[in-house]
Amino acid sequence: MDLIRILFAILLPPLGVFLQVGLGKHFWLNILLTLFGYIPGIVHAVYIIASKPDHRMV
């Protein structure tokens, strides 16, 4: 599942973050970073996906 999230993070960074953590502060920060530049949004999204455990799956 992480591979799919990373692919989404490369294509549309906020979607990758949303799939990992939902509508939290990291999602909104990623939208802001993506608006400032596509590459910072990708870097942040991949970092969030790689470092955080999946909170949405129970």
C-alpha positions as CSV (number, residue, x, y, z in Angstrom):
1,M,0.0,0.0,0.0
2,D,2.9,2.4,0.6
3,L,4.0,2.0,-3.0
4,I,0.6,3.3,-4.1
5,R,0.8,6.2,-1.7
6,I,4.2,7.1,-2.9
7,L,3.0,7.1,-6.5
8,F,0.2,9.4,-5.5
9,A,2.7,11.5,-3.6
10,I,4.7,12.0,-6.8
11,L,1.7,12.7,-9.0
12,L,-0.4,14.7,-6.6
13,P,1.4,15.2,-3.2
14,P,-1.6,16.3,-1.1
15,L,-3.5,13.1,-2.1
16,G,-0.6,10.9,-0.9
17,V,-0.6,12.7,2.4
18,F,-4.4,12.5,2.7
19,L,-4.3,8.8,2.2
20,Q,-1.7,8.5,5.0
21,V,-2.9,10.8,7.7
22,G,-6.3,12.3,6.6
23,L,-7.3,15.9,6.9
24,G,-4.8,17.0,9.6
25,K,-2.1,19.6,9.9
26,H,0.3,17.6,7.6
27,F,-2.3,17.7,4.8
28,W,-2.7,21.4,4.9
29,L,1.0,22.0,5.2
30,N,1.5,19.8,2.1
31,I,-1.0,21.9,0.2
32,L,0.8,25.0,1.1
33,L,4.2,23.5,0.2
34,T,2.8,22.3,-3.1
35,L,1.4,25.7,-3.9
36,F,4.9,27.2,-3.3
37,G,6.6,24.6,-5.4
38,Y,5.8,21.1,-6.6
39,I,9.1,19.6,-5.5
40,P,8.8,20.7,-1.8
41,G,5.3,19.2,-1.8
42,I,6.7,15.9,-3.1
43,V,9.5,15.8,-0.6
44,H,7.2,16.5,2.3
45,A,4.6,13.9,1.1
46,V,7.2,11.1,0.7
47,Y,8.7,12.0,4.1
48,I,5.3,11.8,5.8
49,I,4.5,8.4,4.1
50,A,7.9,6.9,4.9
51,S,8.0,8.1,8.6
52,K,4.5,7.8,9.9
53,P,2.6,4.6,10.6
54,D,-0.7,4.3,8.9
55,H,-3.2,5.9,11.4
56,R,-6.2,5.2,9.2
57,M,-6.0,1.4,9.3
58,V,-7.1,-0.2,12.5
